């Protein structure tokens, strides 16, 4: 016999994470982990420290030429990373 009050497992997990205040840190972790996959090996080679503070992704880029190229695309990159994670995690990206 099938119960009528069934819920999907992913919905239950998401609700649990939201109620316990761990959804945002988890999404931030996922976004940082997605950086190499989204950006590719060539950009990852020039990537140093990466962290999120106040909904801004801070990324250390060791090549001035690569940094300049990424600066011109920072809004589109933020949108792409958010889409990859499936949540609005960051609003902007700062390169240093």
MMTF fields as JSON, N, C-alpha, C and O atoms, coordinates in Angstrom:
{
  "mmtfVersion": "1.0.0",
  "mmtfProducer": "UNKNOWN",
  "numBonds": 383,
  "numAtoms": 384,
  "numGroups": 96,
  "numChains": 1,
  "numModels": 1,
  "chainsPerModel": [1],
  "groupsPerChain": [96],
  "chainIdList": ["A"],
  "bondAtomList": [4, 2, 8, 6, 12, 10, 16, 14, 20, 18, 24, 22, 28, 26, 32, 30, 36, 34, 40, 38, 44, 42, 48, 46, 52, 50, 56, 54, 60, 58, 64, 62, 68, 66, 72, 70, 76, 74, 80, 78, 84, 82, 88, 86, 92, 90, 96, 94, 100, 98, 104, 102, 108, 106, 112, 110, 116, 114, 120, 118, 124, 122, 128, 126, 132, 130, 136, 134, 140, 138, 144, 142, 148, 146, 152, 150, 156, 154, 160, 158, 164, 162, 168, 166, 172, 170, 176, 174, 180, 178, 184, 182, 188, 186, 192, 190, 196, 194, 200, 198, 204, 202, 208, 206, 212, 210, 216, 214, 220, 218, 224, 222, 228, 226, 232, 230, 236, 234, 240, 238, 244, 242, 248, 246, 252, 250, 256, 254, 260, 258, 264, 262, 268, 266, 272, 270, 276, 274, 280, 278, 284, 282, 288, 286, 292, 290, 296, 294, 300, 298, 304, 302, 308, 306, 312, 310, 316, 314, 320, 318, 324, 322, 328, 326, 332, 330, 336, 334, 340, 338, 344, 342, 348, 346, 352, 350, 356, 354, 360, 358, 364, 362, 368, 366, 372, 370, 376, 374, 380, 378],
  "bondOrderList": [1, 1, 1, 1, 1, 1, 1, 1, 1, 1, 1, 1, 1, 1, 1, 1, 1, 1, 1, 1, 1, 1, 1, 1, 1, 1, 1, 1, 1, 1, 1, 1, 1, 1, 1, 1, 1, 1, 1, 1, 1, 1, 1, 1, 1, 1, 1, 1, 1, 1, 1, 1, 1, 1, 1, 1, 1, 1, 1, 1, 1, 1, 1, 1, 1, 1, 1, 1, 1, 1, 1, 1, 1, 1, 1, 1, 1, 1, 1, 1, 1, 1, 1, 1, 1, 1, 1, 1, 1, 1, 1, 1, 1, 1, 1],
  "groupList": [{"groupName": "UNK", "atomNameList": ["N", "CA", "C", "O"], "elementList": ["N", "C", "C", "O"], "formalChargeList": [0, 0, 0, 0], "bondAtomList": [1, 0, 2, 1, 3, 2], "bondOrderList": [1, 1, 2], "singleLetterCode": "X", "chemCompType": "L-PEPTIDE LINKING"}],
  "groupTypeList": [0, 0, 0, 0, 0, 0, 0, 0, 0, 0, 0, 0, 0, 0, 0, 0, 0, 0, 0, 0, 0, 0, 0, 0, 0, 0, 0, 0, 0, 0, 0, 0, 0, 0, 0, 0, 0, 0, 0, 0, 0, 0, 0, 0, 0, 0, 0, 0, 0, 0, 0, 0, 0, 0, 0, 0, 0, 0, 0, 0, 0, 0, 0, 0, 0, 0, 0, 0, 0, 0, 0, 0, 0, 0, 0, 0, 0, 0, 0, 0, 0, 0, 0, 0, 0, 0, 0, 0, 0, 0, 0, 0, 0, 0, 0, 0],
  "groupIdList": [1, 2, 3, 4, 5, 6, 7, 8, 9, 10, 11, 12, 13, 14, 15, 16, 17, 18, 19, 20, 21, 22, 23, 24, 25, 26, 27, 28, 29, 30, 31, 32, 33, 34, 35, 36, 37, 38, 39, 40, 41, 42, 43, 44, 45, 46, 47, 48, 49, 50, 51, 52, 53, 54, 55, 56, 57, 58, 59, 60, 61, 62, 63, 64, 65, 66, 67, 68, 69, 70, 71, 72, 73, 74, 75, 76, 77, 78, 79, 80, 81, 82, 83, 84, 85, 86, 87, 88, 89, 90, 91, 92, 93, 94, 95, 96],
  "secStructList": [7, 7, 7, 6, 6, 7, 7, 7, 2, 2, 2, 2, 2, 2, 2, 2, 2, 2, 2, 6, 6, 7, 2, 2, 2, 2, 2, 2, 2, 2, 2, 2, 2, 2, 2, 2, 2, 2, 2, 7, 2, 2, 2, 2, 6, 6, 3, 3, 3, 3, 3, 3, 3, 6, 6, 3, 3, 3, 3, 3, 3, 1, 7, 2, 2, 2, 2, 2, 2, 2, 2, 6, 6, 2, 2, 2, 2, 2, 2, 2, 2, 2, 2, 2, 2, 6, 1, 7, 7, 7, 1, 3, 3, 3, 3, 7],
  "xCoordList": [0.844, 0.0, 0.887, 1.905, 0.513, 1.296, 0.746, -0.462, 1.661, 1.249, 1.055, 1.744, 0.123, -0.165, 0.703, 0.725, 1.405, 2.224, 3.712, 4.546, 4.041, 5.444, 6.085, 5.427, 7.384, 8.171, 9.44, 9.93, 9.953, 11.211, 12.358, 12.352, 13.322, 14.46, 15.24, 15.621, 15.48, 16.241, 15.51, 16.155, 14.189, 13.423, 13.527, 13.619, 13.513, 13.64, 15.037, 15.172, 16.052, 17.427, 17.593, 18.199, 17.061, 17.166, 16.439, 16.945, 15.272, 14.525, 15.302, 15.358, 15.893, 16.7, 17.884, 18.164, 18.572, 19.729, 19.31, 19.995, 18.195, 17.707, 17.333, 17.675, 16.643, 16.224, 17.407, 17.328, 18.496, 19.667, 20.756, 21.847, 20.469, 21.389, 22.645, 23.668, 22.587, 23.79, 23.634, 24.537, 22.514, 22.307, 23.261, 23.884, 23.376, 24.251, 25.719, 26.385, 26.256, 27.661, 27.911, 28.965, 26.957, 27.103, 27.134, 27.957, 26.24, 26.237, 27.505, 28.007, 28.032, 29.295, 30.425, 31.253, 30.458, 31.469, 31.357, 32.365, 30.126, 29.911, 30.365, 30.926, 30.124, 30.525, 32.045, 32.585, 32.729, 34.196, 34.75, 35.712, 34.139, 34.576, 34.286, 34.958, 33.3, 32.937, 33.863, 33.881, 34.632, 35.498, 36.375, 36.351, 37.145, 38.005, 37.203, 37.622, 36.07, 35.26, 34.664, 34.667, 34.158, 33.54, 34.589, 34.388, 35.701, 36.711, 37.691, 38.261, 37.891, 38.801, 40.219, 40.568, 41.019, 42.376, 43.294, 44.173, 43.104, 44.002, 43.856, 44.856, 42.627, 42.402, 42.802, 43.379, 42.501, 42.836, 44.338, 44.768, 45.124, 46.579, 47.039, 48.056, 46.284, 46.628, 45.825, 45.909, 45.056, 44.207, 44.943, 45.51, 44.924, 45.495, 44.376, 43.532, 44.372, 43.344, 41.983, 41.872, 40.961, 39.59, 38.69, 38.745, 37.852, 36.931, 35.745, 35.782, 34.692, 33.487, 33.311, 33.402, 33.056, 32.786, 31.729, 31.896, 30.654, 29.566, 29.029, 28.87, 28.757, 28.211, 29.105, 28.628, 30.396, 31.371, 32.436, 33.021, 32.677, 33.729, 35.037, 35.148, 36.025, 37.346, 38.307, 38.45, 38.955, 39.822, 41.18, 41.267, 42.232, 43.59, 43.993, 43.958, 44.376, 44.843, 46.297, 46.612, 47.178, 48.611, 49.127, 50.281, 48.304, 48.714, 47.934, 46.704, 48.636, 47.939, 47.072, 45.989, 47.53, 46.76, 45.465, 44.405, 45.559, 44.371, 43.418, 42.205, 43.957, 43.134, 42.355, 41.161, 43.012, 42.339, 41.226, 40.149, 41.475, 40.466, 39.252, 38.109, 39.508, 38.42, 37.643, 36.434, 38.33, 37.656, 36.549, 35.5, 36.777, 35.787, 34.565, 33.508, 34.708, 33.625, 33.034, 32.255, 33.375, 33.045, 31.547, 31.178, 30.682, 29.228, 28.723, 27.948, 29.158, 28.747, 29.293, 28.615, 30.513, 31.097, 30.318, 30.084, 29.915, 29.118, 27.804, 27.378, 27.167, 25.899, 26.104, 25.302, 27.173, 27.459, 27.725, 27.23, 28.506, 28.795, 27.529, 27.318, 26.693, 25.43, 24.54, 23.932, 24.463, 23.667, 24.213, 23.448, 25.524, 26.15, 25.765, 25.521, 25.717, 25.364, 23.852, 23.383, 23.093, 21.639, 21.073, 19.967, 21.829, 21.376, 22.07, 23.142, 21.459, 22.056, 23.016, 22.613, 24.272, 25.28, 26.09, 26.339, 26.498, 27.329, 26.657, 25.868, 26.983, 26.492, 27.588, 27.301, 28.843, 29.943, 31.212, 31.277, 32.204, 33.521, 34.564, 34.519, 35.488, 36.624, 37.895, 38.105, 38.729, 40.012, 41.126, 41.126, 42.064, 43.214, 44.481, 45.563],
  "yCoordList": [-1.177, 0.0, 1.238, 1.279, 2.21, 3.43, 4.532, 4.759, 5.205, 6.311, 7.562, 7.761, 8.397, 9.59, 10.778, 11.781, 10.69, 11.819, 11.591, 11.968, 10.984, 10.736, 12.003, 12.839, 12.125, 13.251, 12.715, 11.637, 13.499, 13.105, 13.262, 14.17, 12.385, 12.408, 13.712, 14.301, 14.167, 15.41, 16.609, 17.522, 16.62, 17.71, 17.655, 18.693, 16.47, 16.311, 16.748, 17.426, 16.37, 16.75, 18.258, 18.873, 18.859, 20.307, 21.027, 22.018, 20.546, 21.148, 21.01, 21.952, 19.856, 19.637, 20.609, 21.211, 20.754, 21.654, 23.101, 23.841, 23.495, 24.873, 25.124, 26.169, 24.184, 24.345, 24.387, 25.021, 23.719, 23.666, 24.668, 24.649, 25.533, 26.604, 26.155, 26.836, 25.029, 24.554, 24.565, 24.132, 25.049, 25.079, 26.071, 25.739, 27.276, 28.294, 27.88, 27.952, 27.447, 27.002, 25.828, 25.75, 24.939, 23.804, 24.279, 23.813, 25.201, 25.73, 26.515, 26.464, 27.241, 27.945, 26.955, 27.166, 25.888, 24.842, 24.25, 24.063, 23.956, 23.381, 24.336, 23.902, 25.629, 26.605, 26.68, 26.71, 26.71, 26.741, 25.472, 25.526, 24.338, 23.085, 23.044, 22.32, 23.805, 23.817, 24.694, 24.568, 25.582, 26.507, 25.789, 26.183, 24.757, 24.106, 23.46, 23.488, 22.891, 22.218, 23.231, 23.004, 24.336, 25.35, 26.106, 26.376, 26.447, 27.285, 26.503, 27.06, 25.265, 24.446, 24.431, 25.22, 23.537, 23.313, 24.512, 24.789, 25.218, 26.336, 27.471, 28.045, 27.801, 28.86, 28.351, 29.096, 27.102, 26.531, 26.594, 26.731, 26.494, 26.556, 27.897, 27.96, 28.972, 30.309, 30.731, 31.881, 29.818, 30.122, 29.806, 28.725, 30.768, 30.577, 30.396, 29.511, 31.242, 31.176, 31.54, 32.365, 30.909, 31.181, 31.036, 30.033, 32.06, 32.021, 32.94, 33.772, 32.773, 33.586, 34.401, 33.874, 35.701, 36.589, 37.591, 38.256, 37.699, 38.637, 38.46, 39.439, 37.248, 36.888, 37.328, 37.528, 37.475, 37.79, 36.706, 36.387, 36.152, 35.156, 35.896, 36.704, 35.629, 36.242, 35.181, 34.102, 35.504, 34.538, 35.176, 36.245, 34.512, 34.963, 34.387, 33.174, 35.273, 34.866, 35.311, 36.483, 34.375, 34.649, 35.24, 35.662, 35.277, 35.837, 37.129, 37.109, 38.25, 39.51, 39.451, 40.036, 38.764, 38.67, 37.885, 38.282, 36.785, 35.976, 36.762, 36.732, 37.464, 38.262, 39.325, 39.514, 40.003, 41.037, 40.439, 41.024, 39.298, 38.623, 38.235, 38.409, 37.713, 37.298, 38.493, 38.402, 39.609, 40.815, 41.261, 41.731, 41.119, 41.54, 40.623, 41.001, 39.43, 38.442, 38.151, 37.207, 38.925, 38.535, 38.351, 37.452, 39.149, 38.987, 37.679, 36.946, 37.404, 36.168, 34.947, 33.923, 35.049, 33.928, 33.669, 32.515, 34.725, 34.563, 33.871, 32.972, 34.28, 33.665, 32.183, 31.337, 31.875, 30.487, 29.613, 28.489, 30.125, 29.356, 29.125, 28.024, 30.139, 29.971, 28.931, 28.099, 28.976, 27.997, 26.591, 25.632, 26.467, 25.161, 24.549, 23.347, 25.394, 24.939, 24.792, 23.979, 25.563, 25.5, 26.375, 26.132, 27.398, 28.311, 29.656, 29.729, 30.713, 32.05, 32.174, 32.572, 31.836, 31.812, 33.104, 33.675, 33.562, 34.773, 35.81, 35.478, 37.065, 38.155, 38.708, 39.273, 38.549, 39.127, 38.309, 37.456, 38.583, 37.945, 39.06, 39.975, 38.974, 39.901, 39.096, 38.055, 39.582, 38.937, 39.777, 41.001, 39.13, 39.847, 39.098, 39.534],
  "zCoordList": [0.0, 0.0, 0.0, 0.691, -0.747, -0.903, 0.004, 0.073, 0.694, 1.548, 0.708, -0.293, 1.116, 0.34, 0.732, 0.018, 1.83, 2.28, 2.032, 2.855, 0.918, 0.597, 0.054, -0.567, 0.302, -0.198, -0.836, -0.498, -1.767, -2.402, -1.406, -0.575, -1.499, -0.581, -0.702, 0.309, -1.926, -2.089, -1.479, -0.964, -1.53, -0.918, 0.604, 1.258, 1.157, 2.612, 3.065, 4.083, 2.331, 2.684, 2.588, 3.465, 1.529, 1.372, 2.504, 3.031, 2.879, 3.987, 5.297, 6.087, 5.526, 6.728, 6.773, 7.809, 5.639, 5.582, 5.825, 6.532, 5.242, 5.424, 6.888, 7.442, 7.507, 8.905, 9.869, 10.921, 9.516, 10.387, 9.993, 10.561, 9.034, 8.67, 7.948, 8.009, 7.27, 6.57, 5.049, 4.333, 4.558, 3.112, 2.435, 1.426, 2.98, 2.372, 2.411, 1.378, 3.561, 3.551, 2.595, 1.964, 2.495, 1.591, 0.131, -0.656, -0.224, -1.589, -1.888, -3.011, -0.906, -1.098, -1.355, -2.242, -0.589, -0.782, -2.184, -2.866, -2.614, -3.943, -5.046, -6.052, -4.862, -5.866, -5.982, -7.088, -4.854, -4.876, -5.523, -6.289, -5.211, -5.814, -7.308, -8.043, -7.77, -9.185, -10.026, -11.251, -9.388, -10.124, -11.162, -12.329, -10.793, -11.807, -12.937, -14.094, -12.606, -13.617, -14.605, -15.815, -14.082, -14.932, -15.735, -16.919, -15.105, -15.755, -16.617, -17.555, -16.328, -17.117, -16.568, -15.69, -17.091, -16.586, -16.83, -16.014, -17.927, -18.237, -17.233, -16.801, -16.855, -15.863, -14.479, -13.687, -14.189, -12.882, -12.62, -11.474, -13.671, -13.535, -12.952, -12.262, -13.234, -12.749, -11.521, -11.09, -10.962, -9.809, -8.514, -8.353, -7.594, -6.261, -5.25, -5.396, -4.22, -3.184, -3.763, -4.671, -3.22, -3.634, -2.414, -1.703, -2.179, -1.043, -1.321, -2.227, -0.521, -0.652, 0.616, 1.725, 0.439, 1.56, 1.112, 0.09, 1.864, 1.56, 0.141, -0.588, -0.245, -1.552, -2.716, -3.833, -2.446, -3.487, -3.495, -2.459, -4.651, -4.816, -5.032, -5.953, -4.194, -4.304, -4.848, -4.272, -5.958, -6.623, -6.89, -7.494, -6.436, -6.734, -8.084, -8.292, -8.997, -10.326, -10.451, -10.248, -10.785, -10.797, -12.107, -12.176, -13.133, -14.422, -14.688, -14.716, -14.882, -15.167, -16.428, -16.458, -17.45, -18.693, -18.484, -18.967, -17.77, -17.48, -16.588, -16.796, -15.599, -14.696, -15.48, -15.249, -16.387, -17.192, -18.034, -18.15, -18.611, -19.429, -18.572, -18.993, -17.38, -16.494, -15.949, -15.738, -15.72, -15.229, -16.182, -15.741, -17.471, -18.457, -18.469, -18.974, -17.92, -17.952, -16.576, -16.444, -15.547, -14.182, -13.93, -13.175, -14.517, -14.299, -14.931, -14.316, -16.133, -16.807, -16.085, -15.994, -15.571, -14.825, -13.541, -13.183, -12.848, -11.62, -11.943, -11.217, -13.02, -13.431, -13.764, -13.367, -14.49, -14.871, -13.653, -13.572, -12.705, -11.495, -10.673, -10.164, -10.539, -9.814, -10.49, -9.816, -11.808, -12.544, -12.359, -12.256, -12.317, -12.136, -10.778, -10.673, -9.755, -8.404, -8.261, -7.464, -9.018, -8.928, -7.827, -7.344, -7.422, -6.372, -6.56, -7.162, -6.046, -6.092, -4.91, -3.817, -5.127, -4.064, -4.052, -2.99, -5.228, -5.31, -6.194, -7.079, -5.941, -6.773, -7.671, -8.726, -7.259, -8.022, -7.807, -6.922, -8.622, -8.498, -8.484, -9.306, -7.554, -7.487, -7.713, -7.09, -8.598, -8.878, -8.287, -8.418, -7.644, -7.072, -7.367, -6.972]
}
